[in-house]
Amino acid sequence: METTRVSQEVRGRVLDRIRAALEEGDEAKALRVARELQVRWKQAQDRAEVQATLYG
């Protein structure tokens, strides 16, 4: 399977959201952001696999 790359800008935005939540003392919010990222990443991987199967 091919390695998926995420731009540094996107990574930075997500990390900024997590850091901001932690600075506010809201660990639950930081975990929600991290889980949201996991869900979106999984969806993107699933779509890529389907496209690879359909279009080679």
All heavy atoms as TSV, in Angstrom:
chain	resi	resn	atom	element	x	y	z
A	1	MET	N	N	0.838	-1.177	0.000
A	1	MET	CA	C	0.000	0.000	0.000
A	1	MET	C	C	0.885	1.244	0.000
A	1	MET	O	O	1.913	1.301	0.650
A	1	MET	CB	C	-0.908	-0.011	1.218
A	1	MET	CG	C	-1.873	1.130	1.264
A	1	MET	SD	S	-3.039	0.875	2.633
A	1	MET	CE	C	-4.245	2.051	2.141
A	2	GLU	N	N	0.471	2.235	-0.716
A	2	GLU	CA	C	1.220	3.467	-0.858
A	2	GLU	C	C	1.128	4.316	0.413
A	2	GLU	O	O	0.097	4.363	1.073
A	2	GLU	CB	C	0.640	4.244	-2.039
A	2	GLU	CG	C	1.395	5.499	-2.381
A	2	GLU	CD	C	0.798	6.171	-3.595
A	2	GLU	OE1	O	0.485	5.475	-4.573
A	2	GLU	OE2	O	0.633	7.390	-3.541
A	3	THR	N	N	2.213	4.999	0.735
A	3	THR	CA	C	2.227	5.873	1.905
A	3	THR	C	C	1.423	7.127	1.599
A	3	THR	O	O	1.584	7.737	0.543
A	3	THR	CB	C	3.675	6.274	2.254
A	3	THR	OG1	O	4.406	5.095	2.512
A	3	THR	CG2	C	3.711	7.181	3.461
A	4	THR	N	N	0.555	7.492	2.528
A	4	THR	CA	C	-0.251	8.698	2.361
A	4	THR	C	C	0.456	9.835	3.065
A	4	THR	O	O	0.924	9.693	4.184
A	4	THR	CB	C	-1.649	8.499	2.977
A	4	THR	OG1	O	-2.236	7.363	2.373
A	4	THR	CG2	C	-2.521	9.699	2.760
A	5	ARG	N	N	0.501	10.977	2.404
A	5	ARG	CA	C	1.161	12.132	2.993
A	5	ARG	C	C	0.130	13.215	3.290
A	5	ARG	O	O	-0.794	13.437	2.531
A	5	ARG	CB	C	2.220	12.674	2.055
A	5	ARG	CG	C	3.310	11.661	1.813
A	5	ARG	CD	C	4.433	12.265	1.020
A	5	ARG	NE	N	5.395	11.245	0.681
A	5	ARG	CZ	C	6.466	10.968	1.409
A	5	ARG	NH1	N	6.702	11.626	2.496
A	5	ARG	NH2	N	7.300	10.025	1.036
A	6	VAL	N	N	0.338	13.861	4.411
A	6	VAL	CA	C	-0.519	14.966	4.817
A	6	VAL	C	C	0.368	16.188	4.900
A	6	VAL	O	O	1.470	16.128	5.447
A	6	VAL	CB	C	-1.174	14.688	6.194
A	6	VAL	CG1	C	-2.002	15.854	6.650
A	6	VAL	CG2	C	-2.003	13.422	6.135
A	7	SER	N	N	-0.112	17.297	4.364
A	7	SER	CA	C	0.722	18.492	4.341
A	7	SER	C	C	1.033	18.965	5.760
A	7	SER	O	O	0.271	18.745	6.703
A	7	SER	CB	C	0.044	19.608	3.550
A	7	SER	OG	O	-1.023	20.151	4.293
A	8	GLN	N	N	2.163	19.622	5.875
A	8	GLN	CA	C	2.584	20.156	7.166
A	8	GLN	C	C	1.564	21.166	7.685
A	8	GLN	O	O	1.324	21.251	8.886
A	8	GLN	CB	C	3.963	20.814	7.021
A	8	GLN	CG	C	4.617	21.114	8.333
A	8	GLN	CD	C	4.940	19.854	9.132
A	8	GLN	OE1	O	5.196	18.792	8.573
A	8	GLN	NE2	N	4.916	19.976	10.434
A	9	GLU	N	N	0.943	21.901	6.780
A	9	GLU	CA	C	-0.071	22.887	7.158
A	9	GLU	C	C	-1.264	22.214	7.844
A	9	GLU	O	O	-1.748	22.678	8.881
A	9	GLU	CB	C	-0.542	23.648	5.926
A	9	GLU	CG	C	-1.613	24.677	6.215
A	9	GLU	CD	C	-2.120	25.347	4.952
A	9	GLU	OE1	O	-1.459	25.255	3.896
A	9	GLU	OE2	O	-3.191	25.973	5.028
A	10	VAL	N	N	-1.718	21.113	7.293
A	10	VAL	CA	C	-2.851	20.385	7.863
A	10	VAL	C	C	-2.475	19.824	9.229
A	10	VAL	O	O	-3.233	19.947	10.194
A	10	VAL	CB	C	-3.318	19.262	6.915
A	10	VAL	CG1	C	-4.348	18.372	7.586
A	10	VAL	CG2	C	-3.878	19.861	5.632
A	11	ARG	N	N	-1.313	19.223	9.313
A	11	ARG	CA	C	-0.848	18.688	10.600
A	11	ARG	C	C	-0.784	19.792	11.642
A	11	ARG	O	O	-1.188	19.603	12.790
A	11	ARG	CB	C	0.538	18.075	10.465
A	11	ARG	CG	C	0.579	16.825	9.669
A	11	ARG	CD	C	1.980	16.322	9.605
A	11	ARG	NE	N	2.142	15.452	8.454
A	11	ARG	CZ	C	3.252	14.863	8.137
A	11	ARG	NH1	N	4.330	15.031	8.864
A	11	ARG	NH2	N	3.326	14.087	7.088
A	12	GLY	N	N	-0.250	20.938	11.234
A	12	GLY	CA	C	-0.125	22.059	12.152
A	12	GLY	C	C	-1.460	22.538	12.684
A	12	GLY	O	O	-1.595	22.840	13.876
A	13	ARG	N	N	-2.447	22.595	11.801
A	13	ARG	CA	C	-3.779	23.053	12.230
A	13	ARG	C	C	-4.380	22.106	13.255
A	13	ARG	O	O	-4.962	22.542	14.256
A	13	ARG	CB	C	-4.717	23.180	11.024
A	13	ARG	CG	C	-4.469	24.401	10.184
A	13	ARG	CD	C	-5.620	24.697	9.236
A	13	ARG	NE	N	-6.078	23.545	8.497
A	13	ARG	CZ	C	-5.853	23.327	7.208
A	13	ARG	NH1	N	-5.146	24.177	6.508
A	13	ARG	NH2	N	-6.333	22.253	6.621
A	14	VAL	N	N	-4.248	20.814	13.012
A	14	VAL	CA	C	-4.799	19.829	13.947
A	14	VAL	C	C	-4.071	19.912	15.285
A	14	VAL	O	O	-4.694	19.930	16.348
A	14	VAL	CB	C	-4.716	18.405	13.365
A	14	VAL	CG1	C	-5.095	17.375	14.406
A	14	VAL	CG2	C	-5.622	18.283	12.143
A	15	LEU	N	N	-2.755	19.974	15.233
A	15	LEU	CA	C	-1.986	20.070	16.476
A	15	LEU	C	C	-2.301	21.360	17.224
A	15	LEU	O	O	-2.368	21.369	18.456
A	15	LEU	CB	C	-0.492	19.965	16.184
A	15	LEU	CG	C	-0.023	18.584	15.755
A	15	LEU	CD1	C	1.453	18.623	15.354
A	15	LEU	CD2	C	-0.253	17.565	16.844
A	16	ASP	N	N	-2.523	22.447	16.490
A	16	ASP	CA	C	-2.894	23.715	17.134
A	16	ASP	C	C	-4.223	23.582	17.868
A	16	ASP	O	O	-4.384	24.108	18.971
A	16	ASP	CB	C	-2.979	24.847	16.113
A	16	ASP	CG	C	-1.613	25.301	15.622
A	16	ASP	OD1	O	-0.589	24.950	16.261
A	16	ASP	OD2	O	-1.565	26.009	14.593
A	17	ARG	N	N	-5.170	22.881	17.251
A	17	ARG	CA	C	-6.470	22.678	17.901
A	17	ARG	C	C	-6.313	21.862	19.177
A	17	ARG	O	O	-6.929	22.167	20.205
A	17	ARG	CB	C	-7.448	21.981	16.956
A	17	ARG	CG	C	-7.945	22.854	15.826
A	17	ARG	CD	C	-8.848	22.109	14.882
A	17	ARG	NE	N	-10.029	21.593	15.571
A	17	ARG	CZ	C	-10.803	20.629	15.077
A	17	ARG	NH1	N	-10.536	20.085	13.915
A	17	ARG	NH2	N	-11.844	20.221	15.751
A	18	ILE	N	N	-5.489	20.824	19.114
A	18	ILE	CA	C	-5.270	19.984	20.292
A	18	ILE	C	C	-4.544	20.776	21.376
A	18	ILE	O	O	-4.929	20.749	22.547
A	18	ILE	CB	C	-4.498	18.711	19.912
A	18	ILE	CG1	C	-5.386	17.819	19.023
A	18	ILE	CG2	C	-4.054	17.951	21.158
A	18	ILE	CD1	C	-4.675	16.633	18.409
A	19	ARG	N	N	-3.499	21.509	20.987
A	19	ARG	CA	C	-2.754	22.313	21.968
A	19	ARG	C	C	-3.651	23.359	22.625
A	19	ARG	O	O	-3.562	23.579	23.839
A	19	ARG	CB	C	-1.576	23.003	21.287
A	19	ARG	CG	C	-0.430	22.094	21.002
A	19	ARG	CD	C	0.762	22.876	20.458
A	19	ARG	NE	N	1.755	21.980	19.953
A	19	ARG	CZ	C	2.103	21.870	18.669
A	19	ARG	NH1	N	1.543	22.633	17.754
A	19	ARG	NH2	N	3.023	21.011	18.306
A	20	ALA	N	N	-4.493	24.027	21.826
A	20	ALA	CA	C	-5.379	25.050	22.374
A	20	ALA	C	C	-6.321	24.442	23.404
A	20	ALA	O	O	-6.556	25.033	24.466
A	20	ALA	CB	C	-6.163	25.724	21.251
A	21	ALA	N	N	-6.848	23.287	23.096
A	21	ALA	CA	C	-7.759	22.627	24.033
A	21	ALA	C	C	-7.023	22.266	25.325
A	21	ALA	O	O	-7.556	22.462	26.421
A	21	ALA	CB	C	-8.363	21.376	23.398
A	22	LEU	N	N	-5.810	21.783	25.201
A	22	LEU	CA	C	-5.035	21.426	26.388
A	22	LEU	C	C	-4.674	22.663	27.210
A	22	LEU	O	O	-4.693	22.634	28.435
A	22	LEU	CB	C	-3.784	20.646	26.002
A	22	LEU	CG	C	-4.027	19.236	25.461
A	22	LEU	CD1	C	-2.728	18.631	24.958
A	22	LEU	CD2	C	-4.685	18.361	26.502
A	23	GLU	N	N	-4.350	23.760	26.525
A	23	GLU	CA	C	-4.038	25.001	27.236
A	23	GLU	C	C	-5.246	25.521	28.006
A	23	GLU	O	O	-5.089	26.136	29.058
A	23	GLU	CB	C	-3.536	26.060	26.256
A	23	GLU	CG	C	-2.133	25.801	25.765
A	23	GLU	CD	C	-1.693	26.775	24.682
A	23	GLU	OE1	O	-2.444	27.730	24.383
A	23	GLU	OE2	O	-0.593	26.576	24.135
A	24	GLU	N	N	-6.429	25.268	27.450
A	24	GLU	CA	C	-7.666	25.662	28.128
A	24	GLU	C	C	-8.009	24.704	29.264
A	24	GLU	O	O	-8.957	24.933	30.008
A	24	GLU	CB	C	-8.830	25.695	27.132
A	24	GLU	CG	C	-8.693	26.749	26.058
A	24	GLU	CD	C	-9.726	26.587	24.943
A	24	GLU	OE1	O	-10.589	25.677	25.041
A	24	GLU	OE2	O	-9.659	27.356	23.979
A	25	GLY	N	N	-7.242	23.636	29.369
A	25	GLY	CA	C	-7.506	22.642	30.392
A	25	GLY	C	C	-8.630	21.688	30.032
A	25	GLY	O	O	-9.169	20.989	30.882
A	26	ASP	N	N	-8.975	21.650	28.758
A	26	ASP	CA	C	-10.090	20.818	28.293
A	26	ASP	C	C	-9.545	19.567	27.603
A	26	ASP	O	O	-9.461	19.491	26.381
A	26	ASP	CB	C	-10.966	21.629	27.344
A	26	ASP	CG	C	-12.294	20.970	27.049
A	26	ASP	OD1	O	-12.455	19.771	27.371
A	26	ASP	OD2	O	-13.174	21.655	26.502
A	27	GLU	N	N	-9.170	18.591	28.415
A	27	GLU	CA	C	-8.623	17.351	27.859
A	27	GLU	C	C	-9.651	16.588	27.032
A	27	GLU	O	O	-9.302	15.944	26.040
A	27	GLU	CB	C	-8.090	16.469	28.972
A	27	GLU	CG	C	-6.847	17.018	29.627
A	27	GLU	CD	C	-6.282	16.104	30.692
A	27	GLU	OE1	O	-6.570	14.891	30.659
A	27	GLU	OE2	O	-5.554	16.615	31.557
A	28	ALA	N	N	-10.906	16.688	27.420
A	28	ALA	CA	C	-11.963	15.993	26.676
A	28	ALA	C	C	-12.051	16.537	25.254
A	28	ALA	O	O	-12.209	15.776	24.294
A	28	ALA	CB	C	-13.297	16.135	27.393
A	29	LYS	N	N	-11.934	17.842	25.114
A	29	LYS	CA	C	-11.985	18.450	23.776
A	29	LYS	C	C	-10.782	18.009	22.949
A	29	LYS	O	O	-10.912	17.698	21.761
A	29	LYS	CB	C	-12.017	19.972	23.883
A	29	LYS	CG	C	-12.116	20.669	22.552
A	29	LYS	CD	C	-12.213	22.174	22.727
A	29	LYS	CE	C	-12.303	22.883	21.391
A	29	LYS	NZ	N	-12.370	24.339	21.569
A	30	ALA	N	N	-9.610	17.958	23.574
A	30	ALA	CA	C	-8.409	17.517	22.864
A	30	ALA	C	C	-8.580	16.080	22.373
A	30	ALA	O	O	-8.212	15.753	21.233
A	30	ALA	CB	C	-7.191	17.634	23.773
A	31	LEU	N	N	-9.163	15.233	23.197
A	31	LEU	CA	C	-9.409	13.846	22.790
A	31	LEU	C	C	-10.437	13.768	21.670
A	31	LEU	O	O	-10.307	12.945	20.757
A	31	LEU	CB	C	-9.870	13.014	23.978
A	31	LEU	CG	C	-8.773	12.655	24.976
A	31	LEU	CD1	C	-9.376	11.992	26.209
A	31	LEU	CD2	C	-7.744	11.752	24.331
A	32	ARG	N	N	-11.463	14.623	21.715
A	32	ARG	CA	C	-12.463	14.639	20.638
A	32	ARG	C	C	-11.818	15.020	19.313
A	32	ARG	O	O	-12.114	14.420	18.267
A	32	ARG	CB	C	-13.604	15.602	20.963
A	32	ARG	CG	C	-14.604	15.060	21.948
A	32	ARG	CD	C	-15.872	15.894	22.003
A	32	ARG	NE	N	-15.622	17.298	22.299
A	32	ARG	CZ	C	-15.541	17.824	23.522
A	32	ARG	NH1	N	-15.663	17.051	24.582
A	32	ARG	NH2	N	-15.327	19.115	23.690
A	33	VAL	N	N	-10.930	16.012	19.341
A	33	VAL	CA	C	-10.232	16.426	18.120
A	33	VAL	C	C	-9.392	15.273	17.590
A	33	VAL	O	O	-9.399	14.981	16.394
A	33	VAL	CB	C	-9.361	17.675	18.382
A	33	VAL	CG1	C	-8.464	17.972	17.178
A	33	VAL	CG2	C	-10.223	18.882	18.703
A	34	ALA	N	N	-8.674	14.598	18.477
A	34	ALA	CA	C	-7.840	13.470	18.061
A	34	ALA	C	C	-8.685	12.335	17.488
A	34	ALA	O	O	-8.334	11.734	16.469
A	34	ALA	CB	C	-7.011	12.977	19.245
A	35	ARG	N	N	-9.816	12.056	18.125
A	35	ARG	CA	C	-10.699	10.986	17.617
A	35	ARG	C	C	-11.307	11.369	16.270
A	35	ARG	O	O	-11.430	10.532	15.375
A	35	ARG	CB	C	-11.801	10.701	18.624
A	35	ARG	CG	C	-11.304	9.924	19.805
A	35	ARG	CD	C	-12.435	9.480	20.711
A	35	ARG	NE	N	-11.896	8.973	21.951
A	35	ARG	CZ	C	-12.127	9.489	23.147
A	35	ARG	NH1	N	-12.946	10.511	23.278
A	35	ARG	NH2	N	-11.583	8.975	24.220
A	36	GLU	N	N	-11.685	12.640	16.134
A	36	GLU	CA	C	-12.220	13.124	14.852
A	36	GLU	C	C	-11.175	12.922	13.756
A	36	GLU	O	O	-11.493	12.479	12.650
A	36	GLU	CB	C	-12.578	14.602	14.978
A	36	GLU	CG	C	-13.033	15.237	13.688
A	36	GLU	CD	C	-13.232	16.744	13.824
A	36	GLU	OE1	O	-13.432	17.237	14.951
A	36	GLU	OE2	O	-13.181	17.416	12.791
A	37	LEU	N	N	-9.926	13.224	14.073
A	37	LEU	CA	C	-8.853	13.028	13.115
A	37	LEU	C	C	-8.719	11.551	12.739
A	37	LEU	O	O	-8.577	11.216	11.564
A	37	LEU	CB	C	-7.533	13.536	13.691
A	37	LEU	CG	C	-6.303	13.333	12.825
A	37	LEU	CD1	C	-6.438	14.090	11.513
A	37	LEU	CD2	C	-5.064	13.762	13.572
A	38	GLN	N	N	-8.807	10.660	13.712
A	38	GLN	CA	C	-8.715	9.227	13.441
A	38	GLN	C	C	-9.842	8.772	12.515
A	38	GLN	O	O	-9.617	8.004	11.577
A	38	GLN	CB	C	-8.775	8.432	14.738
A	38	GLN	CG	C	-7.516	8.479	15.546
A	38	GLN	CD	C	-7.648	7.705	16.841
A	38	GLN	OE1	O	-8.693	7.715	17.486
A	38	GLN	NE2	N	-6.580	7.037	17.233
A	39	VAL	N	N	-11.059	9.246	12.775
A	39	VAL	CA	C	-12.201	8.858	11.950
A	39	VAL	C	C	-12.013	9.347	10.521
A	39	VAL	O	O	-12.210	8.595	9.558
A	39	VAL	CB	C	-13.520	9.411	12.550
A	39	VAL	CG1	C	-14.671	9.284	11.570
A	39	VAL	CG2	C	-13.846	8.697	13.848
A	40	ARG	N	N	-11.614	10.601	10.374
A	40	ARG	CA	C	-11.416	11.154	9.022
A	40	ARG	C	C	-10.292	10.435	8.288
A	40	ARG	O	O	-10.382	10.182	7.092
A	40	ARG	CB	C	-11.139	12.645	9.097
A	40	ARG	CG	C	-12.348	13.428	9.486
A	40	ARG	CD	C	-12.071	14.895	9.466
A	40	ARG	NE	N	-13.229	15.639	9.893
A	40	ARG	CZ	C	-13.383	16.922	9.668
A	40	ARG	NH1	N	-12.454	17.604	9.036
A	40	ARG	NH2	N	-14.472	17.548	10.080
A	41	TRP	N	N	-9.223	10.109	9.002
A	41	TRP	CA	C	-8.099	9.403	8.394
A	41	TRP	C	C	-8.547	8.030	7.896
A	41	TRP	O	O	-8.218	7.613	6.798
A	41	TRP	CB	C	-6.980	9.279	9.421
A	41	TRP	CG	C	-5.724	8.724	8.846
A	41	TRP	CD1	C	-5.277	7.460	8.982
A	41	TRP	CD2	C	-4.767	9.401	8.036
A	41	TRP	NE1	N	-4.078	7.311	8.318
A	41	TRP	CE2	C	-3.749	8.477	7.724
A	41	TRP	CE3	C	-4.678	10.698	7.542
A	41	TRP	CZ2	C	-2.657	8.826	6.939
A	41	TRP	CZ3	C	-3.587	11.028	6.759
A	41	TRP	CH2	C	-2.607	10.112	6.471
A	42	LYS	N	N	-9.308	7.327	8.721
A	42	LYS	CA	C	-9.818	6.001	8.351
A	42	LYS	C	C	-10.718	6.102	7.118
A	42	LYS	O	O	-10.615	5.274	6.200
A	42	LYS	CB	C	-10.575	5.385	9.532
A	42	LYS	CG	C	-11.226	4.058	9.232
A	42	LYS	CD	C	-10.216	2.936	9.160
A	42	LYS	CE	C	-10.927	1.596	9.100
A	42	LYS	NZ	N	-10.695	0.891	7.869
A	43	GLN	N	N	-11.588	7.100	7.080
A	43	GLN	CA	C	-12.476	7.278	5.931
A	43	GLN	C	C	-11.666	7.539	4.655
A	43	GLN	O	O	-11.977	6.990	3.596
A	43	GLN	CB	C	-13.447	8.428	6.175
A	43	GLN	CG	C	-14.498	8.133	7.201
A	43	GLN	CD	C	-15.316	9.357	7.586
A	43	GLN	OE1	O	-14.929	10.487	7.324
A	43	GLN	NE2	N	-16.441	9.124	8.228
A	44	ALA	N	N	-10.643	8.355	4.763
A	44	ALA	CA	C	-9.804	8.658	3.603
A	44	ALA	C	C	-9.073	7.404	3.122
A	44	ALA	O	O	-8.974	7.152	1.919
A	44	ALA	CB	C	-8.808	9.756	3.949
A	45	GLN	N	N	-8.579	6.611	4.061
A	45	GLN	CA	C	-7.905	5.366	3.681
A	45	GLN	C	C	-8.874	4.406	3.007
A	45	GLN	O	O	-8.530	3.769	2.012
A	45	GLN	CB	C	-7.287	4.704	4.904
A	45	GLN	CG	C	-6.049	5.394	5.401
A	45	GLN	CD	C	-5.462	4.716	6.617
A	45	GLN	OE1	O	-6.193	4.247	7.474
A	45	GLN	NE2	N	-4.150	4.681	6.701
A	46	ASP	N	N	-10.086	4.305	3.546
A	46	ASP	CA	C	-11.089	3.417	2.958
A	46	ASP	C	C	-11.423	3.854	1.532
A	46	ASP	O	O	-11.521	3.023	0.630
A	46	ASP	CB	C	-12.354	3.380	3.809
A	46	ASP	CG	C	-12.152	2.673	5.137
A	46	ASP	OD1	O	-11.120	1.985	5.300
A	46	ASP	OD2	O	-13.026	2.825	6.018
A	47	ARG	N	N	-11.593	5.158	1.326
A	47	ARG	CA	C	-11.889	5.661	-0.027
A	47	ARG	C	C	-10.746	5.369	-0.980
A	47	ARG	O	O	-10.967	4.963	-2.131
A	47	ARG	CB	C	-12.171	7.164	0.007
A	47	ARG	CG	C	-13.560	7.510	0.479
A	47	ARG	CD	C	-13.898	8.968	0.218
A	47	ARG	NE	N	-13.021	9.877	0.935
A	47	ARG	CZ	C	-13.255	10.355	2.149
A	47	ARG	NH1	N	-14.356	10.004	2.793
A	47	ARG	NH2	N	-12.412	11.175	2.718
A	48	ALA	N	N	-9.528	5.537	-0.513
A	48	ALA	CA	C	-8.358	5.282	-1.359
A	48	ALA	C	C	-8.292	3.812	-1.744
A	48	ALA	O	O	-7.979	3.480	-2.896
A	48	ALA	CB	C	-7.079	5.708	-0.635
A	49	GLU	N	N	-8.621	2.926	-0.836
A	49	GLU	CA	C	-8.607	1.495	-1.119
A	49	GLU	C	C	-9.682	1.135	-2.137
A	49	GLU	O	O	-9.446	0.336	-3.056
A	49	GLU	CB	C	-8.792	0.693	0.155
A	49	GLU	CG	C	-7.596	0.730	1.075
A	49	GLU	CD	C	-7.825	0.030	2.398
A	49	GLU	OE1	O	-8.854	-0.664	2.552
A	49	GLU	OE2	O	-6.970	0.183	3.287
A	50	VAL	N	N	-10.857	1.725	-2.003
A	50	VAL	CA	C	-11.939	1.458	-2.955
A	50	VAL	C	C	-11.547	1.957	-4.334
A	50	VAL	O	O	-11.721	1.261	-5.350
A	50	VAL	CB	C	-13.271	2.105	-2.494
A	50	VAL	CG1	C	-14.305	2.085	-3.605
A	50	VAL	CG2	C	-13.797	1.399	-1.257
A	51	GLN	N	N	-11.001	3.159	-4.398
A	51	GLN	CA	C	-10.579	3.698	-5.691
A	51	GLN	C	C	-9.489	2.843	-6.331
A	51	GLN	O	O	-9.509	2.601	-7.539
A	51	GLN	CB	C	-10.108	5.137	-5.543
A	51	GLN	CG	C	-11.239	6.105	-5.307
A	51	GLN	CD	C	-10.767	7.535	-5.178
A	51	GLN	OE1	O	-9.571	7.794	-5.039
A	51	GLN	NE2	N	-11.698	8.464	-5.208
A	52	ALA	N	N	-8.572	2.380	-5.521
A	52	ALA	CA	C	-7.495	1.528	-6.048
A	52	ALA	C	C	-8.064	0.222	-6.585
A	52	ALA	O	O	-7.616	-0.285	-7.611
A	52	ALA	CB	C	-6.465	1.247	-4.962
A	53	THR	N	N	-9.073	-0.305	-5.900
A	53	THR	CA	C	-9.696	-1.544	-6.364
A	53	THR	C	C	-10.460	-1.322	-7.659
A	53	THR	O	O	-10.373	-2.129	-8.588
A	53	THR	CB	C	-10.672	-2.075	-5.280
A	53	THR	OG1	O	-9.933	-2.313	-4.083
A	53	THR	CG2	C	-11.334	-3.365	-5.735
A	54	LEU	N	N	-11.177	-0.212	-7.745
A	54	LEU	CA	C	-11.992	0.052	-8.921
A	54	LEU	C	C	-11.178	0.482	-10.137
A	54	LEU	O	O	-11.461	0.076	-11.252
A	54	LEU	CB	C	-13.022	1.128	-8.610
A	54	LEU	CG	C	-14.119	0.760	-7.615
A	54	LEU	CD1	C	-14.996	1.967	-7.299
A	54	LEU	CD2	C	-14.976	-0.379	-8.148
A	55	TYR	N	N	-10.191	1.310	-9.886
A	55	TYR	CA	C	-9.471	1.934	-11.004
A	55	TYR	C	C	-8.034	1.475	-11.158
A	55	TYR	O	O	-7.316	1.940	-12.043
A	55	TYR	CB	C	-9.516	3.455	-10.854
A	55	TYR	CG	C	-10.922	3.982	-10.718
A	55	TYR	CD1	C	-11.355	4.531	-9.518
A	55	TYR	CD2	C	-11.824	3.880	-11.771
A	55	TYR	CE1	C	-12.661	5.004	-9.383
A	55	TYR	CE2	C	-13.113	4.338	-11.647
A	55	TYR	CZ	C	-13.530	4.896	-10.453
A	55	TYR	OH	O	-14.811	5.354	-10.315
A	56	GLY	N	N	-7.623	0.582	-10.283
A	56	GLY	CA	C	-6.285	-0.009	-10.389
A	56	GLY	C	C	-5.252	0.929	-10.030
A	56	GLY	O	O	-4.288	1.298	-10.107
